[in-house]
Amino acid sequence: MDSTKSFIKVYGVTPREAEDFEFDYDTETSDILQQLVPNNDDWGGIGWIEFEEYEYNPHRETMHLVLETKWEPPTVWLQNASGATHYFKDKLVTMATIQKDETCATGVAVKNGEALQNKIIFEMTSEEVGAYYDEDTGEGIDLLDNKIWDSIGHFLNVCEQFYLGKD
């Protein structure tokens, strides 16, 4: 089944914090979703959410999580997760979500449970997306992927510059 994918990035996580986080939370299964936000009422009405992947980048001091939902991004869950644990306290958390039909990508930035950004960063009609899939050369899908990921990269760069003061 195709799913909407959300790519979460937590900035400013030291190697020690990441090690402790991995000890305290189950980063191998979907239990981490419930561990971070125990009350399902705080998930924003998301009926189905799965944890797909966790990774820590010690060079950039960033934690990465990939989640899957049926359609909607887990924005309310993310807000509550960002304020739920001391590991995320005072840290910028971003989420880029690619809708399963690839017609839309959204960008969210939160800190301490508060939404800083929540916007559509890429949008096309289903007919426009379909044209990329119908292209005979096979390069259409790569072009579409590049457009989506370029918009995500731009959103993340703006968030890093604005909220973290990066060049």
Z-matrix of the N, CA and C atoms (Angstrom, degrees):
N
C 1 1.454
C 2 1.527 1 109.19
N 3 1.310 2 116.21 1 132.42
C 4 1.457 3 120.49 2 173.08
C 5 1.521 4 108.47 3 -70.64
N 6 1.309 5 114.88 4 146.85
C 7 1.459 6 118.90 5 179.84
C 8 1.516 7 109.16 6 -139.08
N 9 1.318 8 114.26 7 161.30
C 10 1.448 9 121.13 8 172.35
C 11 1.524 10 106.58 9 -78.67
N 12 1.326 11 116.78 10 129.87
C 13 1.465 12 120.92 11 -177.37
C 14 1.516 13 109.98 12 -109.54
N 15 1.317 14 114.37 13 136.39
C 16 1.455 15 121.79 14 177.20
C 17 1.519 16 109.01 15 -120.06
N 18 1.319 17 114.89 16 129.65
C 19 1.456 18 122.72 17 -177.39
C 20 1.527 19 108.22 18 -111.42
N 21 1.326 20 115.74 19 111.09
C 22 1.458 21 122.27 20 -174.64
C 23 1.521 22 109.40 21 -104.03
N 24 1.327 23 114.88 22 138.60
C 25 1.458 24 121.46 23 179.55
C 26 1.526 25 107.99 24 -131.64
N 27 1.332 26 115.81 25 126.28
C 28 1.462 27 121.95 26 176.73
C 29 1.522 28 107.10 27 -110.06
N 30 1.316 29 116.82 28 122.69
C 31 1.461 30 123.03 29 -174.91
C 32 1.525 31 111.77 30 -93.90
N 33 1.328 32 115.88 31 150.80
C 34 1.455 33 121.55 32 172.44
C 35 1.522 34 114.56 33 75.42
N 36 1.326 35 116.39 34 32.98
C 37 1.458 36 121.00 35 -179.91
C 38 1.530 37 107.89 36 -98.58
N 39 1.323 38 116.04 37 115.56
C 40 1.461 39 119.97 38 -178.97
C 41 1.532 40 109.56 39 -71.77
N 42 1.323 41 117.17 40 158.92
C 43 1.465 42 119.14 41 176.37
C 44 1.536 43 112.79 42 -55.83
N 45 1.317 44 116.80 43 -38.75
C 46 1.473 45 120.54 44 178.34
C 47 1.530 46 110.94 45 -63.70
N 48 1.341 47 116.46 46 -44.43
C 49 1.469 48 120.33 47 178.12
C 50 1.523 49 110.75 48 -61.96
N 51 1.336 50 117.10 49 -41.23
C 52 1.464 51 120.88 50 179.51
C 53 1.526 52 110.79 51 -63.92
N 54 1.319 53 116.42 52 -41.46
C 55 1.464 54 120.87 53 178.49
C 56 1.530 55 110.68 54 -62.77
N 57 1.324 56 116.36 55 -45.18
C 58 1.465 57 120.47 56 178.18
C 59 1.532 58 111.26 57 -65.08
N 60 1.335 59 117.02 58 -40.72
C 61 1.461 60 121.82 59 178.25
C 62 1.530 61 109.96 60 -59.35
N 63 1.325 62 116.39 61 -46.18
C 64 1.467 63 121.06 62 -179.52
C 65 1.529 64 111.35 63 -65.43
N 66 1.315 65 117.28 64 -28.14
C 67 1.462 66 121.05 65 176.33
C 68 1.532 67 110.35 66 -75.16
N 69 1.333 68 116.84 67 -41.72
C 70 1.466 69 121.64 68 -175.18
C 71 1.524 70 113.96 69 -78.97
N 72 1.326 71 117.86 70 -27.54
C 73 1.464 72 121.75 71 -174.71
C 74 1.520 73 110.51 72 -121.71
N 75 1.317 74 115.30 73 150.44
C 76 1.463 75 121.81 74 178.65
C 77 1.527 76 108.51 75 -83.17
N 78 1.328 77 116.41 76 94.60
C 79 1.465 78 121.40 77 -176.93
C 80 1.528 79 111.86 78 -86.85
N 81 1.322 80 117.20 79 10.56
C 82 1.464 81 121.39 80 -179.54
C 83 1.526 82 113.19 81 -105.34
N 84 1.335 83 117.67 82 -19.01
C 85 1.466 84 120.00 83 -176.16
C 86 1.530 85 110.68 84 -134.46
N 87 1.310 86 115.43 85 172.98
C 88 1.462 87 121.33 86 179.18
C 89 1.521 88 113.16 87 -67.51
N 90 1.333 89 117.38 88 -6.08
C 91 1.467 90 120.08 89 176.67
C 92 1.525 91 111.38 90 -58.70
N 93 1.323 92 116.59 91 -26.01
C 94 1.467 93 119.59 92 -179.37
C 95 1.527 94 111.29 93 -60.12
N 96 1.323 95 118.00 94 -33.10
C 97 1.466 96 121.14 95 179.84
C 98 1.521 97 110.63 96 -62.05
N 99 1.321 98 115.89 97 -44.88
C 100 1.463 99 121.70 98 179.76
C 101 1.524 100 110.65 99 -72.73
N 102 1.332 101 116.96 100 -33.94
C 103 1.463 102 120.09 101 179.65
C 104 1.534 103 110.89 102 -66.51
N 105 1.330 104 116.86 103 -39.25
C 106 1.465 105 120.17 104 -178.91
C 107 1.524 106 111.90 105 -75.79
N 108 1.329 107 117.44 106 -39.86
C 109 1.468 108 122.07 107 179.85
C 110 1.530 109 107.17 108 -131.03
N 111 1.340 110 117.40 109 86.86
C 112 1.466 111 121.44 110 -172.34
C 113 1.526 112 115.18 111 -64.87
N 114 1.315 113 118.25 112 -32.52
C 115 1.462 114 121.47 113 -176.22
C 116 1.527 115 109.90 114 -89.29
N 117 1.334 116 116.78 115 113.60
C 118 1.466 117 120.74 116 -178.72
C 119 1.526 118 112.91 117 -60.53
N 120 1.317 119 118.02 118 -22.72
C 121 1.460 120 120.63 119 175.79
C 122 1.528 121 110.91 120 -65.46
N 123 1.331 122 117.17 121 -20.12
C 124 1.461 123 122.35 122 178.86
C 125 1.533 124 112.53 123 -91.52
N 126 1.324 125 116.82 124 16.26
C 127 1.461 126 121.21 125 -179.77
C 128 1.525 127 111.99 126 -98.98
N 129 1.321 128 117.93 127 -2.40
C 130 1.458 129 121.23 128 176.47
C 131 1.511 130 114.46 129 76.78
N 132 1.312 131 117.67 130 29.03
C 133 1.457 132 120.73 131 176.69
C 134 1.521 133 114.44 132 76.90
N 135 1.315 134 117.81 133 11.99
C 136 1.468 135 120.90 134 177.64
C 137 1.528 136 107.27 135 -71.81
N 138 1.321 137 116.41 136 118.51
C 139 1.458 138 121.02 137 -177.69
C 140 1.516 139 113.73 138 -80.43
N 141 1.315 140 116.74 139 -29.22
C 142 1.462 141 120.53 140 -177.72
C 143 1.514 142 108.70 141 -140.62
N 144 1.315 143 116.22 142 122.79
C 145 1.454 144 121.75 143 178.54
C 146 1.529 145 107.37 144 -144.63
N 147 1.308 146 115.54 145 132.54
C 148 1.465 147 121.57 146 179.97
C 149 1.526 148 109.40 147 -126.66
N 150 1.296 149 114.93 148 142.89
C 151 1.454 150 122.27 149 173.70
C 152 1.522 151 107.37 150 -88.21
N 153 1.319 152 117.51 151 129.56
C 154 1.456 153 120.78 152 -177.77
C 155 1.528 154 113.16 153 -108.53
N 156 1.335 155 116.63 154 -40.98
C 157 1.463 156 117.57 155 -171.64
C 158 1.531 157 111.50 156 -156.90
N 159 1.315 158 115.34 157 148.02
C 160 1.458 159 122.77 158 172.89
C 161 1.527 160 107.83 159 -132.77
N 162 1.325 161 115.25 160 140.55
C 163 1.458 162 120.17 161 177.21
C 164 1.529 163 108.52 162 -153.19
N 165 1.311 164 115.78 163 146.98
C 166 1.457 165 120.82 164 175.12
C 167 1.525 166 108.49 165 -119.53
N 168 1.342 167 116.62 166 133.54
C 169 1.458 168 122.15 167 177.25
C 170 1.528 169 107.81 168 -108.64
N 171 1.347 170 117.55 169 103.56
C 172 1.466 171 119.87 170 -176.74
C 173 1.531 172 113.30 171 -69.97
N 174 1.327 173 117.75 172 -24.72
C 175 1.463 174 120.53 173 -179.27
C 176 1.520 175 111.82 174 -71.68
N 177 1.311 176 115.91 175 -36.62
C 178 1.469 177 120.48 176 179.47
C 179 1.522 178 112.08 177 -101.92
N 180 1.329 179 115.65 178 -3.73
C 181 1.463 180 122.15 179 -177.60
C 182 1.527 181 111.37 180 52.43
N 183 1.333 182 114.36 181 51.60
C 184 1.461 183 120.98 182 178.30
C 185 1.522 184 110.38 183 -127.58
N 186 1.299 185 113.91 184 142.64
C 187 1.460 186 122.75 185 176.11
C 188 1.531 187 106.50 186 -104.63
N 189 1.331 188 116.71 187 137.36
C 190 1.464 189 121.42 188 -177.85
C 191 1.523 190 109.90 189 -125.15
N 192 1.326 191 115.65 190 133.08
C 193 1.456 192 121.96 191 174.58
C 194 1.515 193 108.11 192 -129.82
N 195 1.316 194 116.77 193 143.24
C 196 1.460 195 121.84 194 175.48
C 197 1.521 196 107.00 195 -119.66
N 198 1.332 197 115.83 196 127.50
C 199 1.458 198 122.56 197 179.69
C 200 1.515 199 109.48 198 -121.10
N 201 1.316 200 115.66 199 153.90
C 202 1.461 201 121.95 200 175.21
C 203 1.523 202 109.01 201 -121.58
N 204 1.327 203 115.48 202 139.08
C 205 1.460 204 121.86 203 173.49
C 206 1.520 205 107.39 204 -134.43
N 207 1.312 206 115.98 205 173.25
C 208 1.464 207 118.67 206 -178.96
C 209 1.528 208 110.99 207 -73.18
N 210 1.324 209 117.90 208 -52.53
C 211 1.467 210 121.11 209 178.54
C 212 1.515 211 112.31 210 -136.54
N 213 1.307 212 116.42 211 -57.40
C 214 1.463 213 121.82 212 -171.36
C 215 1.526 214 111.96 213 -77.07
N 216 1.329 215 116.82 214 145.88
C 217 1.465 216 118.65 215 172.60
C 218 1.534 217 110.33 216 -70.83
N 219 1.317 218 117.72 217 148.72
C 220 1.468 219 120.80 218 -178.82
C 221 1.536 220 112.42 219 -82.93
N 222 1.319 221 116.17 220 58.04
C 223 1.456 222 122.23 221 -173.74
C 224 1.530 223 112.49 222 -63.65
N 225 1.315 224 117.88 223 -46.73
C 226 1.463 225 120.82 224 -178.93
C 227 1.529 226 109.60 225 -66.53
N 228 1.334 227 117.40 226 -40.80
C 229 1.468 228 120.38 227 176.14
C 230 1.532 229 109.44 228 -57.40
N 231 1.343 230 116.61 229 -45.14
C 232 1.461 231 120.90 230 -178.73
C 233 1.523 232 111.22 231 -61.95
N 234 1.324 233 116.58 232 -45.48
C 235 1.471 234 120.02 233 178.28
C 236 1.520 235 110.48 234 -56.87
N 237 1.319 236 115.92 235 -47.22
C 238 1.463 237 119.68 236 -178.60
C 239 1.521 238 111.50 237 -68.74
N 240 1.316 239 118.18 238 -36.60
C 241 1.469 240 120.97 239 177.27
C 242 1.526 241 110.33 240 -65.13
N 243 1.334 242 116.62 241 -36.84
C 244 1.469 243 119.22 242 -177.47
C 245 1.522 244 112.40 243 -68.52
N 246 1.309 245 116.71 244 -20.86
C 247 1.457 246 120.15 245 177.86
C 248 1.517 247 113.48 246 -106.38
N 249 1.346 248 116.86 247 1.27
C 250 1.461 249 120.35 248 -171.34
C 251 1.523 250 114.96 249 -90.88
N 252 1.300 251 118.26 250 -22.81
C 253 1.457 252 119.74 251 -174.43
C 254 1.520 253 110.77 252 -131.33
N 255 1.315 254 116.29 253 147.79
C 256 1.468 255 119.90 254 179.80
C 257 1.532 256 111.44 255 -66.54
N 258 1.331 257 117.91 256 -17.90
C 259 1.463 258 120.41 257 177.98
C 260 1.535 259 111.73 258 -67.26
N 261 1.330 260 116.80 259 -25.58
C 262 1.465 261 121.05 260 -179.52
C 263 1.525 262 112.42 261 -102.21
N 264 1.321 263 117.42 262 -2.81
C 265 1.469 264 120.94 263 -176.42
C 266 1.527 265 110.09 264 -59.91
N 267 1.318 266 115.33 265 130.78
C 268 1.461 267 124.08 266 178.42
C 269 1.529 268 113.47 267 60.89
N 270 1.325 269 117.39 268 23.19
C 271 1.464 270 121.15 269 179.29
C 272 1.525 271 109.87 270 -112.52
N 273 1.318 272 114.80 271 142.21
C 274 1.458 273 120.13 272 173.09
C 275 1.517 274 108.46 273 -74.17
N 276 1.329 275 115.97 274 132.00
C 277 1.457 276 122.35 275 176.57
C 278 1.527 277 106.90 276 -124.97
N 279 1.326 278 116.61 277 124.32
C 280 1.466 279 120.59 278 177.58
C 281 1.518 280 109.58 279 -114.31
N 282 1.326 281 114.62 280 155.21
C 283 1.457 282 120.43 281 176.02
C 284 1.524 283 108.31 282 -142.74
N 285 1.314 284 115.31 283 126.41
C 286 1.455 285 121.41 284 172.75
C 287 1.527 286 106.70 285 -111.71
N 288 1.320 287 116.11 286 128.41
C 289 1.457 288 120.88 287 -177.04
C 290 1.521 289 109.39 288 -120.58
N 291 1.325 290 115.68 289 128.25
C 292 1.464 291 122.24 290 175.62
C 293 1.523 292 107.17 291 -105.81
N 294 1.323 293 115.83 292 116.15
C 295 1.458 294 120.69 293 -179.90
C 296 1.518 295 109.35 294 -63.79
N 297 1.320 296 117.29 295 147.46
C 298 1.456 297 120.60 296 -171.12
C 299 1.520 298 113.98 297 -61.34
N 300 1.315 299 119.45 298 -26.19
C 301 1.470 300 120.11 299 177.36
C 302 1.529 301 112.28 300 -90.04
N 303 1.321 302 116.38 301 4.30
C 304 1.464 303 125.30 302 176.80
C 305 1.524 304 114.55 303 61.15
N 306 1.325 305 116.82 304 21.66
C 307 1.461 306 120.13 305 178.21
C 308 1.525 307 111.97 306 -89.03
N 309 1.318 308 116.46 307 -10.99
C 310 1.460 309 119.13 308 -174.10
C 311 1.527 310 110.38 309 -152.22
N 312 1.316 311 115.62 310 141.94
C 313 1.462 312 122.44 311 169.74
C 314 1.519 313 106.82 312 -131.41
N 315 1.318 314 115.61 313 136.51
C 316 1.456 315 120.24 314 179.25
C 317 1.522 316 109.48 315 -117.91
N 318 1.315 317 114.68 316 155.22
C 319 1.456 318 121.57 317 176.78
C 320 1.512 319 109.74 318 -124.82
N 321 1.315 320 115.92 319 133.63
C 322 1.456 321 122.26 320 179.73
C 323 1.524 322 107.93 321 -130.93
N 324 1.307 323 116.16 322 138.88
C 325 1.462 324 121.56 323 172.65
C 326 1.523 325 106.96 324 -129.78
N 327 1.339 326 116.21 325 132.35
C 328 1.458 327 121.52 326 -179.74
C 329 1.526 328 109.36 327 -135.61
N 330 1.320 329 114.05 328 158.81
C 331 1.463 330 120.42 329 175.45
C 332 1.516 331 107.40 330 -153.26
N 333 1.317 332 116.41 331 128.36
C 334 1.466 333 122.46 332 178.77
C 335 1.531 334 112.82 333 52.00
N 336 1.327 335 116.37 334 40.29
C 337 1.457 336 121.06 335 177.57
C 338 1.511 337 115.39 336 81.17
N 339 1.314 338 117.57 337 1.79
C 340 1.467 339 121.62 338 -177.54
C 341 1.526 340 110.42 339 -109.90
N 342 1.332 341 116.61 340 132.37
C 343 1.463 342 121.58 341 178.14
C 344 1.524 343 109.51 342 -75.20
N 345 1.334 344 116.08 343 124.72
C 346 1.456 345 122.14 344 176.21
C 347 1.525 346 111.11 345 -98.15
N 348 1.318 347 115.99 346 -37.41
C 349 1.465 348 123.25 347 178.86
C 350 1.524 349 107.96 348 -141.26
N 351 1.316 350 116.20 349 145.34
C 352 1.466 351 122.52 350 171.96
C 353 1.511 352 106.65 351 -158.81
N 354 1.333 353 115.43 352 98.23
C 355 1.455 354 117.88 353 -173.12
C 356 1.518 355 111.89 354 -148.07
N 357 1.318 356 114.59 355 158.89
C 358 1.465 357 121.55 356 172.31
C 359 1.522 358 106.78 357 -78.52
N 360 1.334 359 116.23 358 126.94
C 361 1.467 360 119.87 359 -178.00
C 362 1.529 361 112.20 360 -112.24
N 363 1.329 362 116.57 361 -9.61
C 364 1.462 363 121.45 362 176.45
C 365 1.515 364 106.90 363 -154.24
N 366 1.340 365 115.72 364 137.52
C 367 1.460 366 118.92 365 179.48
C 368 1.520 367 110.40 366 -153.99
N 369 1.322 368 115.97 367 134.54
C 370 1.463 369 123.95 368 175.40
C 371 1.527 370 107.64 369 -144.59
N 372 1.309 371 115.71 370 158.98
C 373 1.459 372 119.40 371 173.47
C 374 1.524 373 108.71 372 -77.76
N 375 1.317 374 116.78 373 161.51
C 376 1.467 375 119.87 374 178.42
C 377 1.528 376 111.21 375 -64.71
N 378 1.319 377 117.17 376 -29.11
C 379 1.462 378 120.60 377 176.78
C 380 1.526 379 110.78 378 -67.53
N 381 1.332 380 116.41 379 -41.40
C 382 1.466 381 120.23 380 178.16
C 383 1.531 382 110.89 381 -64.52
N 384 1.315 383 116.61 382 -42.47
C 385 1.467 384 120.57 383 177.86
C 386 1.522 385 109.86 384 -64.25
N 387 1.325 386 116.15 385 -42.93
C 388 1.465 387 120.83 386 179.17
C 389 1.518 388 112.58 387 -59.13
N 390 1.324 389 117.27 388 -35.14
C 391 1.469 390 120.79 389 179.51
C 392 1.534 391 110.76 390 -62.62
N 393 1.320 392 117.76 391 -34.76
C 394 1.469 393 120.54 392 176.94
C 395 1.528 394 110.56 393 -66.62
N 396 1.325 395 116.89 394 -36.02
C 397 1.460 396 120.74 395 179.34
C 398 1.529 397 111.73 396 -75.80
N 399 1.330 398 117.30 397 -26.83
C 400 1.459 399 121.46 398 -178.91
C 401 1.520 400 113.66 399 -81.73
N 402 1.323 401 117.26 400 -11.67
C 403 1.458 402 121.35 401 -177.55
C 404 1.534 403 109.98 402 -60.80
N 405 1.331 404 116.27 403 131.49
C 406 1.468 405 122.10 404 -174.58
C 407 1.519 406 114.10 405 -70.03
N 408 1.307 407 118.52 406 -28.55
C 409 1.458 408 120.56 407 -173.09
C 410 1.525 409 113.03 408 -75.42
N 411 1.313 410 117.38 409 -15.95
C 412 1.457 411 120.36 410 -177.31
C 413 1.514 412 112.98 411 84.16
N 414 1.327 413 116.93 412 -5.73
C 415 1.463 414 120.59 413 179.44
C 416 1.518 415 112.22 414 -83.29
N 417 1.316 416 117.15 415 -12.60
C 418 1.454 417 121.12 416 -177.25
C 419 1.519 418 113.46 417 -60.65
N 420 1.322 419 116.50 418 -42.56
C 421 1.463 420 120.50 419 -179.15
C 422 1.529 421 110.13 420 -65.75
N 423 1.342 422 115.99 421 -39.35
C 424 1.466 423 119.29 422 176.97
C 425 1.524 424 111.28 423 -64.18
N 426 1.320 425 117.10 424 -39.76
C 427 1.467 426 120.94 425 178.21
C 428 1.527 427 110.92 426 -63.92
N 429 1.334 428 116.09 427 -42.33
C 430 1.462 429 120.56 428 178.15
C 431 1.531 430 110.29 429 -63.37
N 432 1.326 431 116.42 430 -46.52
C 433 1.467 432 120.10 431 177.46
C 434 1.521 433 111.30 432 -57.51
N 435 1.326 434 116.68 433 -42.96
C 436 1.465 435 120.47 434 178.97
C 437 1.518 436 111.32 435 -61.34
N 438 1.325 437 117.79 436 -42.11
C 439 1.464 438 121.06 437 179.19
C 440 1.532 439 110.90 438 -62.13
N 441 1.330 440 115.63 439 -44.50
C 442 1.466 441 120.01 440 -179.16
C 443 1.531 442 109.78 441 -64.72
N 444 1.333 443 117.34 442 -51.19
C 445 1.463 444 121.02 443 -176.07
C 446 1.523 445 112.59 444 -70.18
N 447 1.323 446 117.84 445 -29.61
C 448 1.468 447 119.58 446 174.11
C 449 1.526 448 110.44 447 -64.86
N 450 1.337 449 117.21 448 -40.46
C 451 1.471 450 119.87 449 178.74
C 452 1.526 451 110.34 450 -67.01
N 453 1.327 452 117.33 451 -37.34
C 454 1.467 453 120.85 452 176.98
C 455 1.527 454 109.82 453 -65.90
N 456 1.330 455 116.79 454 -45.82
C 457 1.465 456 120.77 455 178.64
C 458 1.514 457 111.89 456 -58.80
N 459 1.332 458 116.59 457 -41.47
C 460 1.462 459 120.80 458 178.55
C 461 1.533 460 110.40 459 -63.12
N 462 1.338 461 116.80 460 -44.66
C 463 1.467 462 120.69 461 178.83
C 464 1.530 463 110.86 462 -59.93
N 465 1.324 464 116.89 463 -46.61
C 466 1.469 465 120.44 464 -179.62
C 467 1.523 466 111.22 465 -63.48
N 468 1.327 467 117.10 466 -40.77
C 469 1.471 468 120.44 467 178.27
C 470 1.521 469 111.36 468 -61.70
N 471 1.322 470 116.80 469 -43.89
C 472 1.469 471 120.60 470 179.06
C 473 1.530 472 110.11 471 -62.75
N 474 1.333 473 117.16 472 -43.97
C 475 1.468 474 120.35 473 178.66
C 476 1.517 475 111.03 474 -62.18
N 477 1.327 476 117.55 475 -42.87
C 478 1.477 477 121.27 476 179.67
C 479 1.523 478 110.20 477 -64.12
N 480 1.305 479 117.38 478 -41.56
C 481 1.470 480 120.48 479 179.94
C 482 1.528 481 110.18 480 -67.45
N 483 1.318 482 116.76 481 -46.22
C 484 1.453 483 120.71 482 -172.68
C 485 1.533 484 111.76 483 -74.98
N 486 1.333 485 117.64 484 -45.44
C 487 1.458 486 120.66 485 -173.13
C 488 1.522 487 114.65 486 -95.85
N 489 1.344 488 117.17 487 -21.40
C 490 1.453 489 120.33 488 -179.09
C 491 1.532 490 112.92 489 -113.52
N 492 1.333 491 116.20 490 -7.12
C 493 1.457 492 120.77 491 178.64
C 494 1.521 493 114.03 492 71.41
N 495 1.345 494 116.81 493 22.99
C 496 1.466 495 119.60 494 179.21
C 497 1.517 496 110.28 495 -79.57
N 498 1.345 497 115.71 496 152.07
C 499 1.467 498 120.75 497 177.76
C 500 1.510 499 110.67 498 -78.30
